[in-house]
Amino acid sequence: MGKIINVAIVDDQKEDAEQLEEYLIKYEEEHDVSIRITVFLVSFDFLETYHGEYDVIFLDIEMSGSDGLEAAREIRSKDTAVGIIFVTSMIQYAINGYEVNAIDFMMKPVGYYNFKVKLEKAFRFFMTRNIKEILISNKEGIQKILASDIFYIEKERDDLVFHTRQGIFRERGSIKSIKEELTELPFTECTSGCLVNLNHVKRVGKDTVTLAETEELPLSRRLKQRSQKSISAMWEEVPNVDLYDSNI
């Protein structure tokens, strides 16, 4: 795969956690991949330190004093790209996995073949979802957001304000720095201090840009020509963008 795959095992049963760790080492040797494994025997320890650094999480649903589904909700609120696989001895606990977009579940005791199938499914998930991520850091912690989930970014005093599918997030920063981070991605300035994700643009007017979510952003005269070129290029690839105003 060309990268180190970060995997977390969150299971309060030490023997079960060690079994999954052995399976990961075996898979690593069989397929010539690099896997970094971290084991947590307490879900609270995992959630306290989690900052979106894992590609796959094996999560026991029935840990003592912990609700695995709630833990998964907290994980998903921070990270939309990670592959979550539930591990359980009772199937009824796993059926609500769709609520947190879990990849799959495995019944204990886990066999190696079943484990390998689920692991490879998780790999496919994060490889397609984890295209480009932005880490947003502020006093509330660190939030990992897929670039594709960002509608637009605006400068407000010393802050960057990220308008995303998951809500609005702030961090200290400059438009220049975030533009550099988003190089090669379909973002362009529609007005000074505002970057818009062209994948979410529905319509371009004479002096406004309308997002698919119906929100309108101003389109400045100074940046109009540059924005038009960027949006026109995107429109050739994504025909749902409506360049209806011939005076742009």
Salt bridges, closest charged atoms under 4 A:
ASP11 OD2 - LYS108 NZ 3.05
ASP16 OD2 - LYS108 NZ 2.90
ASP55 OD1 - LYS3 NZ 3.11
ASP60 OD2 - LYS108 NZ 3.42
GLU70 OE2 - ARG73 NH1 2.34
GLU74 OE2 - LYS78 NZ 3.86
ASP79 OD2 - LYS144 NZ 2.99
GLU99 OE1 - ARG73 NH2 2.60
ASP104 OD2 - LYS118 NZ 3.05
ASP104 OD2 - LYS121 NZ 3.04
GLU120 OE2 - HIS31 NE2 3.84
GLU133 OE2 - LYS144 NZ 3.59
ASP149 OD1 - ARG165 NE 3.15
GLU154 OE2 - HIS163 NE2 2.73
GLU156 OE2 - ARG170 NH2 2.64
ASP158 OD2 - ARG172 NH2 3.43
ASP159 OD2 - ARG170 NH1 3.60
ASP159 OD1 - ARG172 NE 3.91
GLU189 OE1 - LYS179 NZ 3.04
GLU189 OE1 - ARG226 NH1 3.76
GLU213 OE2 - HIS200 ND1 3.91
ASP242 OD2 - ARG203 NE 3.34
